[in-house]
Amino acid sequence: MKDRKNTLSTQYGERNAGNYDVHVAKRLTNQLGIAFIGGFVQTEQKGDAETSEAKEVAPNYEIKDWGQIFLTNYRLGYKREMLDFFSWGGISTDDEGYNPIPGAASIDRAEKVTLNWNNKLQYRLNEDDIVLRQATAGWTRRMKNGM
């Protein structure tokens, strides 16, 4: 098992855009390790009107586009002699809006929630391997047309 570094990172841009991540990992034993990853991405602030500078460049757009994404993931690894197990999964939420028609007074909006995981169990027998895999990408909920 490899050691992973714990990290915290932030990036900030104009118009309230930002990206924030945290990675926390721990090797519990020589065979077992676990990690948690969390993050938030914001492309602009939700619900605000466009700035006066943006209106000068694109006067037909009155409502600001935005995107907000939350991510939470885990990793779990176990390795011992002939047995190797790996699991990865998490949940993400995405709330976004955009003005698809120039001059429209409303904004299209979408909210999505996705759950996913991937598991792999590998057992080594002499020169052959038995591998079991299970993976899924979960549900998505969408909402349109509204603020």
VMD Tcl script that builds the backbone (N, CA, C; Angstrom):
set m [mol new atoms 441]
animate dup $m
set s [atomselect $m all]
$s set {name element resname resid chain x y z} {
  {N N MET 1 A 0.833 -1.180 0.000}
  {CA C MET 1 A 0.000 0.000 0.000}
  {C C MET 1 A 0.879 1.245 0.000}
  {N N LYS 2 A 0.547 2.202 -0.833}
  {CA C LYS 2 A 1.295 3.458 -0.891}
  {C C LYS 2 A 0.772 4.442 0.141}
  {N N ASP 3 A 1.684 5.252 0.666}
  {CA C ASP 3 A 1.270 6.355 1.511}
  {C C ASP 3 A 0.754 7.472 0.612}
  {N N ARG 4 A -0.310 8.110 1.009}
  {CA C ARG 4 A -0.849 9.255 0.283}
  {C C ARG 4 A -0.736 10.477 1.178}
  {N N LYS 5 A -0.590 11.632 0.556}
  {CA C LYS 5 A -0.444 12.863 1.318}
  {C C LYS 5 A -1.812 13.492 1.567}
  {N N ASN 6 A -1.957 14.094 2.733}
  {CA C ASN 6 A -3.146 14.881 3.039}
  {C C ASN 6 A -2.946 16.261 2.428}
  {N N THR 7 A -3.974 16.766 1.762}
  {CA C THR 7 A -3.845 18.066 1.108}
  {C C THR 7 A -5.110 18.891 1.295}
  {N N LEU 8 A -4.943 20.187 1.229}
  {CA C LEU 8 A -6.028 21.150 1.217}
  {C C LEU 8 A -5.655 22.173 0.157}
  {N N SER 9 A -6.547 22.399 -0.800}
  {CA C SER 9 A -6.222 23.366 -1.843}
  {C C SER 9 A -7.415 24.269 -2.118}
  {N N THR 10 A -7.117 25.486 -2.478}
  {CA C THR 10 A -8.145 26.453 -2.852}
  {C C THR 10 A -7.671 27.217 -4.074}
  {N N GLN 11 A -8.611 27.534 -4.908}
  {CA C GLN 11 A -8.363 28.407 -6.054}
  {C C GLN 11 A -9.534 29.370 -6.099}
  {N N TYR 12 A -9.250 30.618 -6.327}
  {CA C TYR 12 A -10.303 31.621 -6.336}
  {C C TYR 12 A -10.115 32.497 -7.554}
  {N N GLY 13 A -11.238 32.800 -8.221}
  {CA C GLY 13 A -11.168 33.624 -9.417}
  {C C GLY 13 A -12.153 34.775 -9.349}
  {N N GLU 14 A -12.249 35.493 -10.441}
  {CA C GLU 14 A -13.160 36.629 -10.486}
  {C C GLU 14 A -14.609 36.160 -10.492}
  {N N ARG 15 A -15.496 37.044 -10.137}
  {CA C ARG 15 A -16.945 36.800 -10.106}
  {C C ARG 15 A -17.318 35.627 -9.207}
  {N N ASN 16 A -16.641 35.518 -8.071}
  {CA C ASN 16 A -16.917 34.516 -7.033}
  {C C ASN 16 A -16.682 33.075 -7.471}
  {N N ALA 17 A -15.897 32.869 -8.508}
  {CA C ALA 17 A -15.565 31.503 -8.921}
  {C C ALA 17 A -14.519 30.936 -7.965}
  {N N GLY 18 A -14.652 29.656 -7.652}
  {CA C GLY 18 A -13.690 29.045 -6.750}
  {C C GLY 18 A -13.709 27.532 -6.844}
  {N N ASN 19 A -12.622 26.934 -6.387}
  {CA C ASN 19 A -12.470 25.480 -6.360}
  {C C ASN 19 A -11.766 25.146 -5.045}
  {N N TYR 20 A -12.384 24.295 -4.249}
  {CA C TYR 20 A -11.866 23.977 -2.919}
  {C C TYR 20 A -11.834 22.454 -2.772}
  {N N ASP 21 A -10.704 21.890 -2.381}
  {CA C ASP 21 A -10.544 20.442 -2.258}
  {C C ASP 21 A -9.836 20.090 -0.965}
  {N N VAL 22 A -10.216 18.947 -0.401}
  {CA C VAL 22 A -9.508 18.390 0.738}
  {C C VAL 22 A -9.352 16.886 0.504}
  {N N HIS 23 A -8.150 16.380 0.737}
  {CA C HIS 23 A -7.840 14.954 0.613}
  {C C HIS 23 A -7.231 14.518 1.940}
  {N N VAL 24 A -7.848 13.525 2.557}
  {CA C VAL 24 A -7.344 12.990 3.813}
  {C C VAL 24 A -7.165 11.492 3.633}
  {N N ALA 25 A -5.957 10.985 3.861}
  {CA C ALA 25 A -5.668 9.567 3.660}
  {C C ALA 25 A -4.897 9.022 4.849}
  {N N LYS 26 A -5.110 7.743 5.098}
  {CA C LYS 26 A -4.414 7.109 6.213}
  {C C LYS 26 A -4.176 5.640 5.885}
  {N N ARG 27 A -2.942 5.229 6.050}
  {CA C ARG 27 A -2.635 3.804 5.968}
  {C C ARG 27 A -2.811 3.260 7.377}
  {N N LEU 28 A -3.820 2.418 7.561}
  {CA C LEU 28 A -4.144 1.904 8.886}
  {C C LEU 28 A -3.214 0.769 9.298}
  {N N THR 29 A -2.865 -0.083 8.349}
  {CA C THR 29 A -1.901 -1.159 8.566}
  {C C THR 29 A -1.083 -1.286 7.291}
  {N N ASN 30 A -0.136 -2.220 7.240}
  {CA C ASN 30 A 0.618 -2.438 6.002}
  {C C ASN 30 A -0.285 -2.918 4.866}
  {N N GLN 31 A -1.427 -3.517 5.199}
  {CA C GLN 31 A -2.323 -4.054 4.180}
  {C C GLN 31 A -3.547 -3.176 3.902}
  {N N LEU 32 A -3.906 -2.257 4.792}
  {CA C LEU 32 A -5.175 -1.540 4.704}
  {C C LEU 32 A -4.978 -0.034 4.691}
  {N N GLY 33 A -5.595 0.624 3.714}
  {CA C GLY 33 A -5.539 2.081 3.620}
  {C C GLY 33 A -6.902 2.641 3.265}
  {N N ILE 34 A -7.164 3.868 3.696}
  {CA C ILE 34 A -8.444 4.522 3.426}
  {C C ILE 34 A -8.187 5.994 3.111}
  {N N ALA 35 A -9.028 6.564 2.275}
  {CA C ALA 35 A -8.903 7.982 1.924}
  {C C ALA 35 A -10.294 8.578 1.731}
  {N N PHE 36 A -10.424 9.856 2.086}
  {CA C PHE 36 A -11.648 10.613 1.853}
  {C C PHE 36 A -11.276 11.856 1.057}
  {N N ILE 37 A -12.105 12.168 0.080}
  {CA C ILE 37 A -11.866 13.319 -0.777}
  {C C ILE 37 A -13.151 14.137 -0.804}
  {N N GLY 38 A -13.044 15.429 -0.563}
  {CA C GLY 38 A -14.203 16.313 -0.630}
  {C C GLY 38 A -13.864 17.539 -1.437}
  {N N GLY 39 A -14.852 18.078 -2.116}
  {CA C GLY 39 A -14.583 19.261 -2.911}
  {C C GLY 39 A -15.832 20.076 -3.193}
  {N N PHE 40 A -15.609 21.331 -3.530}
  {CA C PHE 40 A -16.682 22.247 -3.911}
  {C C PHE 40 A -16.165 23.113 -5.053}
  {N N VAL 41 A -16.959 23.228 -6.104}
  {CA C VAL 41 A -16.621 24.065 -7.253}
  {C C VAL 41 A -17.774 25.037 -7.456}
  {N N GLN 42 A -17.447 26.310 -7.580}
  {CA C GLN 42 A -18.468 27.319 -7.874}
  {C C GLN 42 A -17.968 28.140 -9.051}
  {N N THR 43 A -18.761 28.165 -10.132}
  {CA C THR 43 A -18.327 28.920 -11.302}
  {C C THR 43 A -18.705 30.383 -11.207}
  {N N GLU 44 A -19.821 30.697 -10.569}
  {CA C GLU 44 A -20.227 32.065 -10.263}
  {C C GLU 44 A -21.250 31.973 -9.146}
  {N N GLN 45 A -21.612 33.077 -8.563}
  {CA C GLN 45 A -22.552 33.038 -7.456}
  {C C GLN 45 A -23.975 32.909 -7.974}
  {N N LYS 46 A -24.721 31.971 -7.418}
  {CA C LYS 46 A -26.077 31.661 -7.834}
  {C C LYS 46 A -27.030 32.831 -7.579}
  {N N GLY 47 A -27.878 33.111 -8.574}
  {CA C GLY 47 A -28.975 34.042 -8.377}
  {C C GLY 47 A -28.662 35.511 -8.562}
  {N N ASP 48 A -27.403 35.878 -8.674}
  {CA C ASP 48 A -27.073 37.287 -8.856}
  {C C ASP 48 A -27.344 37.721 -10.288}
  {N N ALA 49 A -27.660 38.991 -10.462}
  {CA C ALA 49 A -27.779 39.545 -11.807}
  {C C ALA 49 A -26.383 39.745 -12.376}
  {N N GLU 50 A -26.321 39.867 -13.683}
  {CA C GLU 50 A -25.035 40.113 -14.328}
  {C C GLU 50 A -24.461 41.445 -13.858}
  {N N THR 51 A -23.153 41.558 -13.879}
  {CA C THR 51 A -22.497 42.813 -13.523}
  {C C THR 51 A -22.674 43.814 -14.658}
  {N N SER 52 A -22.483 45.083 -14.363}
  {CA C SER 52 A -22.618 46.111 -15.396}
  {C C SER 52 A -21.587 45.912 -16.503}
  {N N GLU 53 A -20.377 45.426 -16.123}
  {CA C GLU 53 A -19.350 45.168 -17.139}
  {C C GLU 53 A -19.792 44.050 -18.094}
  {N N ALA 54 A -20.401 43.007 -17.550}
  {CA C ALA 54 A -20.850 41.894 -18.391}
  {C C ALA 54 A -21.997 42.330 -19.294}
  {N N LYS 55 A -22.877 43.192 -18.791}
  {CA C LYS 55 A -23.998 43.669 -19.616}
  {C C LYS 55 A -23.507 44.500 -20.796}
  {N N GLU 56 A -22.412 45.223 -20.611}
  {CA C GLU 56 A -21.853 45.993 -21.722}
  {C C GLU 56 A -21.350 45.075 -22.824}
  {N N VAL 57 A -20.758 43.946 -22.434}
  {CA C VAL 57 A -20.222 42.997 -23.412}
  {C C VAL 57 A -21.348 42.196 -24.065}
  {N N ALA 58 A -22.334 41.742 -23.281}
  {CA C ALA 58 A -23.440 40.924 -23.791}
  {C C ALA 58 A -24.746 41.464 -23.217}
  {N N PRO 59 A -25.287 42.530 -23.785}
  {CA C PRO 59 A -26.446 43.207 -23.189}
  {C C PRO 59 A -27.725 42.373 -23.174}
  {N N ASN 60 A -27.828 41.335 -23.978}
  {CA C ASN 60 A -29.050 40.534 -24.005}
  {C C ASN 60 A -29.186 39.588 -22.827}
  {N N TYR 61 A -28.114 39.357 -22.129}
  {CA C TYR 61 A -28.164 38.427 -21.004}
  {C C TYR 61 A -28.326 39.209 -19.709}
  {N N GLU 62 A -29.444 39.027 -19.038}
  {CA C GLU 62 A -29.728 39.753 -17.803}
  {C C GLU 62 A -29.494 38.902 -16.561}
  {N N ILE 63 A -29.503 37.583 -16.696}
  {CA C ILE 63 A -29.355 36.697 -15.544}
  {C C ILE 63 A -28.048 35.942 -15.678}
  {N N LYS 64 A -27.323 35.874 -14.610}
  {CA C LYS 64 A -26.005 35.251 -14.614}
  {C C LYS 64 A -26.101 33.721 -14.662}
  {N N ASP 65 A -25.221 33.114 -15.422}
  {CA C ASP 65 A -25.053 31.659 -15.390}
  {C C ASP 65 A -24.333 31.295 -14.100}
  {N N TRP 66 A -24.568 30.092 -13.585}
  {CA C TRP 66 A -23.836 29.645 -12.410}
  {C C TRP 66 A -23.720 28.130 -12.415}
  {N N GLY 67 A -22.820 27.653 -11.616}
  {CA C GLY 67 A -22.685 26.219 -11.387}
  {C C GLY 67 A -22.089 25.995 -10.011}
  {N N GLN 68 A -22.684 25.060 -9.253}
  {CA C GLN 68 A -22.165 24.699 -7.941}
  {C C GLN 68 A -22.131 23.178 -7.863}
  {N N ILE 69 A -20.970 22.626 -7.577}
  {CA C ILE 69 A -20.799 21.174 -7.525}
  {C C ILE 69 A -20.160 20.798 -6.192}
  {N N PHE 70 A -20.772 19.844 -5.493}
  {CA C PHE 70 A -20.201 19.274 -4.272}
  {C C PHE 70 A -19.801 17.832 -4.574}
  {N N LEU 71 A -18.606 17.438 -4.159}
  {CA C LEU 71 A -18.106 16.089 -4.390}
  {C C LEU 71 A -17.635 15.483 -3.076}
  {N N THR 72 A -18.000 14.248 -2.826}
  {CA C THR 72 A -17.502 13.507 -1.674}
  {C C THR 72 A -17.191 12.095 -2.145}
  {N N ASN 73 A -15.967 11.653 -1.968}
  {CA C ASN 73 A -15.553 10.324 -2.416}
  {C C ASN 73 A -14.765 9.610 -1.324}
  {N N TYR 74 A -14.698 8.304 -1.457}
  {CA C TYR 74 A -13.866 7.504 -0.567}
  {C C TYR 74 A -13.053 6.523 -1.400}
  {N N ARG 75 A -11.969 6.061 -0.849}
  {CA C ARG 75 A -11.165 4.965 -1.409}
  {C C ARG 75 A -10.799 4.042 -0.268}
  {N N LEU 76 A -10.880 2.754 -0.524}
  {CA C LEU 76 A -10.508 1.764 0.468}
  {C C LEU 76 A -9.719 0.680 -0.252}
  {N N GLY 77 A -8.550 0.372 0.254}
  {CA C GLY 77 A -7.723 -0.658 -0.362}
  {C C GLY 77 A -7.208 -1.637 0.676}
  {N N TYR 78 A -7.249 -2.921 0.321}
  {CA C TYR 78 A -6.733 -3.962 1.199}
  {C C TYR 78 A -5.951 -4.940 0.332}
  {N N LYS 79 A -4.712 -5.232 0.718}
  {CA C LYS 79 A -3.866 -6.123 -0.065}
  {C C LYS 79 A -3.097 -7.022 0.885}
  {N N ARG 80 A -3.207 -8.327 0.643}
  {CA C ARG 80 A -2.507 -9.275 1.500}
  {C C ARG 80 A -2.253 -10.558 0.722}
  {N N GLU 81 A -1.007 -10.902 0.597}
  {CA C GLU 81 A -0.568 -12.125 -0.080}
  {C C GLU 81 A -1.353 -12.373 -1.369}
  {N N MET 82 A -2.322 -13.291 -1.375}
  {CA C MET 82 A -3.030 -13.648 -2.602}
  {C C MET 82 A -4.320 -12.858 -2.804}
  {N N LEU 83 A -4.681 -11.988 -1.865}
  {CA C LEU 83 A -5.957 -11.275 -1.910}
  {C C LEU 83 A -5.728 -9.782 -2.098}
  {N N ASP 84 A -6.515 -9.184 -2.998}
  {CA C ASP 84 A -6.427 -7.758 -3.273}
  {C C ASP 84 A -7.860 -7.227 -3.397}
  {N N PHE 85 A -8.232 -6.252 -2.554}
  {CA C PHE 85 A -9.570 -5.660 -2.603}
  {C C PHE 85 A -9.431 -4.150 -2.726}
  {N N PHE 86 A -10.247 -3.560 -3.601}
  {CA C PHE 86 A -10.236 -2.122 -3.806}
  {C C PHE 86 A -11.674 -1.650 -3.952}
  {N N SER 87 A -12.028 -0.569 -3.270}
  {CA C SER 87 A -13.356 0.017 -3.384}
  {C C SER 87 A -13.214 1.524 -3.503}
  {N N TRP 88 A -13.955 2.107 -4.423}
  {CA C TRP 88 A -13.968 3.548 -4.632}
  {C C TRP 88 A -15.405 3.956 -4.883}
  {N N GLY 89 A -15.823 5.078 -4.354}
  {CA C GLY 89 A -17.185 5.541 -4.595}
  {C C GLY 89 A -17.407 6.915 -4.040}
  {N N GLY 90 A -18.631 7.395 -4.226}
  {CA C GLY 90 A -18.947 8.704 -3.688}
  {C C GLY 90 A -20.258 9.237 -4.200}
  {N N ILE 91 A -20.491 10.490 -3.863}
  {CA C ILE 91 A -21.710 11.175 -4.271}
  {C C ILE 91 A -21.334 12.570 -4.754}
  {N N SER 92 A -22.034 13.032 -5.769}
  {CA C SER 92 A -21.824 14.400 -6.233}
  {C C SER 92 A -23.183 15.054 -6.466}
  {N N THR 93 A -23.239 16.341 -6.201}
  {CA C THR 93 A -24.436 17.125 -6.490}
  {C C THR 93 A -24.017 18.272 -7.388}
  {N N ASP 94 A -24.868 18.614 -8.328}
  {CA C ASP 94 A -24.569 19.660 -9.294}
  {C C ASP 94 A -25.816 20.524 -9.428}
  {N N ASP 95 A -25.704 21.797 -9.127}
  {CA C ASP 95 A -26.789 22.762 -9.269}
  {C C ASP 95 A -26.280 23.813 -10.243}
  {N N GLU 96 A -26.940 23.937 -11.372}
  {CA C GLU 96 A -26.459 24.893 -12.366}
  {C C GLU 96 A -27.620 25.599 -13.038}
  {N N GLY 97 A -27.336 26.762 -13.588}
  {CA C GLY 97 A -28.337 27.524 -14.306}
  {C C GLY 97 A -27.689 28.317 -15.415}
  {N N TYR 98 A -28.444 28.530 -16.461}
  {CA C TYR 98 A -27.929 29.322 -17.572}
  {C C TYR 98 A -29.091 29.939 -18.331}
  {N N ASN 99 A -28.806 31.001 -19.029}
  {CA C ASN 99 A -29.792 31.714 -19.822}
  {C C ASN 99 A -29.621 31.277 -21.271}
  {N N PRO 100 A -30.477 30.369 -21.781}
  {CA C PRO 100 A -30.268 29.813 -23.112}
  {C C PRO 100 A -30.705 30.714 -24.257}
  {N N ILE 101 A -31.585 31.688 -23.977}
  {CA C ILE 101 A -32.121 32.541 -25.037}
  {C C ILE 101 A -31.777 33.995 -24.715}
  {N N PRO 102 A -31.086 34.675 -25.623}
  {CA C PRO 102 A -30.736 36.069 -25.356}
  {C C PRO 102 A -31.972 36.898 -25.024}
  {N N GLY 103 A -31.896 37.637 -23.931}
  {CA C GLY 103 A -32.985 38.508 -23.537}
  {C C GLY 103 A -34.089 37.834 -22.744}
  {N N ALA 104 A -34.035 36.519 -22.554}
  {CA C ALA 104 A -35.076 35.819 -21.801}
  {C C ALA 104 A -35.043 36.273 -20.348}
  {N N ALA 105 A -36.230 36.363 -19.747}
  {CA C ALA 105 A -36.315 36.809 -18.358}
  {C C ALA 105 A -36.129 35.654 -17.384}
  {N N SER 106 A -36.109 34.427 -17.870}
  {CA C SER 106 A -35.954 33.286 -16.971}
  {C C SER 106 A -34.634 32.572 -17.260}
  {N N ILE 107 A -34.367 31.608 -16.441}
  {CA C ILE 107 A -33.115 30.866 -16.563}
  {C C ILE 107 A -33.442 29.382 -16.505}
  {N N ASP 108 A -32.787 28.578 -17.330}
  {CA C ASP 108 A -32.930 27.125 -17.234}
  {C C ASP 108 A -32.078 26.655 -16.064}
  {N N ARG 109 A -32.610 25.726 -15.305}
  {CA C ARG 109 A -31.917 25.268 -14.112}
  {C C ARG 109 A -31.897 23.750 -14.109}
  {N N ALA 110 A -30.819 23.187 -13.650}
  {CA C ALA 110 A -30.717 21.730 -13.528}
  {C C ALA 110 A -30.059 21.401 -12.197}
  {N N GLU 111 A -30.645 20.457 -11.478}
  {CA C GLU 111 A -30.038 19.919 -10.263}
  {C C GLU 111 A -29.830 18.436 -10.507}
  {N N LYS 112 A -28.639 17.953 -10.214}
  {CA C LYS 112 A -28.333 16.532 -10.419}
  {C C LYS 112 A -27.677 15.972 -9.171}
  {N N VAL 113 A -28.036 14.745 -8.841}
  {CA C VAL 113 A -27.397 14.023 -7.741}
  {C C VAL 113 A -26.965 12.683 -8.308}
  {N N THR 114 A -25.710 12.315 -8.133}
  {CA C THR 114 A -25.195 11.054 -8.666}
  {C C THR 114 A -24.453 10.303 -7.576}
  {N N LEU 115 A -24.771 9.040 -7.451}
  {CA C LEU 115 A -24.118 8.149 -6.500}
  {C C LEU 115 A -23.408 7.071 -7.309}
  {N N ASN 116 A -22.148 6.780 -6.985}
  {CA C ASN 116 A -21.423 5.759 -7.744}
  {C C ASN 116 A -20.449 5.020 -6.845}
  {N N TRP 117 A -20.136 3.788 -7.244}
  {CA C TRP 117 A -19.112 3.020 -6.570}
  {C C TRP 117 A -18.584 1.938 -7.492}
  {N N ASN 118 A -17.394 1.482 -7.175}
  {CA C ASN 118 A -16.694 0.489 -7.979}
  {C C ASN 118 A -15.904 -0.397 -7.012}
  {N N ASN 119 A -16.154 -1.683 -7.051}
  {CA C ASN 119 A -15.475 -2.629 -6.165}
  {C C ASN 119 A -14.767 -3.696 -6.992}
  {N N LYS 120 A -13.603 -4.094 -6.539}
  {CA C LYS 120 A -12.840 -5.143 -7.225}
  {C C LYS 120 A -12.217 -6.049 -6.169}
  {N N LEU 121 A -12.441 -7.343 -6.323}
  {CA C LEU 121 A -11.844 -8.355 -5.463}
  {C C LEU 121 A -11.055 -9.296 -6.365}
  {N N GLN 122 A -9.774 -9.462 -6.071}
  {CA C GLN 122 A -8.902 -10.294 -6.888}
  {C C GLN 122 A -8.206 -11.310 -5.991}
  {N N TYR 123 A -8.282 -12.571 -6.406}
  {CA C TYR 123 A -7.647 -13.653 -5.653}
  {C C TYR 123 A -6.687 -14.371 -6.591}
  {N N ARG 124 A -5.432 -14.472 -6.201}
  {CA C ARG 124 A -4.417 -15.079 -7.054}
  {C C ARG 124 A -4.241 -16.562 -6.703}
  {N N LEU 125 A -4.393 -17.401 -7.723}
  {CA C LEU 125 A -4.183 -18.847 -7.595}
  {C C LEU 125 A -3.036 -19.236 -8.502}
  {N N ASN 126 A -1.888 -19.484 -7.937}
  {CA C ASN 126 A -0.704 -19.843 -8.729}
  {C C ASN 126 A -0.502 -18.832 -9.846}
  {N N GLU 127 A -0.748 -19.213 -11.103}
  {CA C GLU 127 A -0.536 -18.295 -12.231}
  {C C GLU 127 A -1.836 -17.690 -12.734}
  {N N ASP 128 A -2.968 -18.051 -12.149}
  {CA C ASP 128 A -4.273 -17.535 -12.567}
  {C C ASP 128 A -4.842 -16.606 -11.509}
  {N N ASP 129 A -5.760 -15.742 -11.939}
  {CA C ASP 129 A -6.449 -14.833 -11.025}
  {C C ASP 129 A -7.955 -15.031 -11.148}
  {N N ILE 130 A -8.640 -14.945 -10.032}
  {CA C ILE 130 A -10.093 -14.871 -10.019}
  {C C ILE 130 A -10.420 -13.426 -9.672}
  {N N VAL 131 A -11.191 -12.763 -10.533}
  {CA C VAL 131 A -11.495 -11.350 -10.329}
  {C C VAL 131 A -13.014 -11.169 -10.327}
  {N N LEU 132 A -13.510 -10.528 -9.307}
  {CA C LEU 132 A -14.914 -10.140 -9.224}
  {C C LEU 132 A -14.978 -8.625 -9.225}
  {N N ARG 133 A -15.837 -8.058 -10.078}
  {CA C ARG 133 A -16.005 -6.604 -10.145}
  {C C ARG 133 A -17.482 -6.268 -10.017}
  {N N GLN 134 A -17.743 -5.174 -9.378}
  {CA C GLN 134 A -19.101 -4.656 -9.265}
  {C C GLN 134 A -19.000 -3.138 -9.329}
  {N N ALA 135 A -19.765 -2.523 -10.211}
  {CA C ALA 135 A -19.716 -1.068 -10.344}
  {C C ALA 135 A -21.105 -0.547 -10.687}
  {N N THR 136 A -21.355 0.686 -10.301}
  {CA C THR 136 A -22.622 1.315 -10.643}
  {C C THR 136 A -22.464 2.826 -10.640}
  {N N ALA 137 A -23.281 3.470 -11.422}
  {CA C ALA 137 A -23.440 4.929 -11.357}
  {C C ALA 137 A -24.907 5.133 -11.021}
  {N N GLY 138 A -25.179 5.816 -9.944}
  {CA C GLY 138 A -26.516 5.869 -9.358}
  {C C GLY 138 A -27.488 6.793 -10.045}
  {N N TRP 139 A -28.317 7.406 -9.255}
  {CA C TRP 139 A -29.444 8.148 -9.775}
  {C C TRP 139 A -29.064 9.572 -10.119}
  {N N THR 140 A -29.904 10.153 -10.974}
  {CA C THR 140 A -29.779 11.561 -11.313}
  {C C THR 140 A -31.166 12.175 -11.235}
  {N N ARG 141 A -31.299 13.296 -10.588}
  {CA C ARG 141 A -32.562 14.023 -10.502}
  {C C ARG 141 A -32.340 15.365 -11.190}
  {N N ARG 142 A -33.229 15.708 -12.096}
  {CA C ARG 142 A -33.089 16.974 -12.815}
  {C C ARG 142 A -34.308 17.852 -12.556}
  {N N MET 143 A -34.072 19.153 -12.529}
  {CA C MET 143 A -35.134 20.125 -12.372}
  {C C MET 143 A -34.866 21.222 -13.384}
  {N N LYS 144 A -35.855 21.630 -14.143}
  {CA C LYS 144 A -35.623 22.632 -15.177}
  {C C LYS 144 A -36.574 23.816 -15.007}
  {N N ASN 145 A -36.194 24.921 -15.644}
  {CA C ASN 145 A -37.008 26.127 -15.734}
  {C C ASN 145 A -37.482 26.654 -14.394}
  {N N GLY 146 A -36.678 27.423 -13.771}
  {CA C GLY 146 A -37.076 28.055 -12.515}
  {C C GLY 146 A -35.863 28.655 -11.841}
  {N N MET 147 A -36.085 29.465 -10.853}
  {CA C MET 147 A -34.991 30.048 -10.072}
  {C C MET 147 A -35.071 29.553 -8.671}
}
mol reanalyze $m
mol bondsrecalc $m
mol representation Tube
mol addrep $m
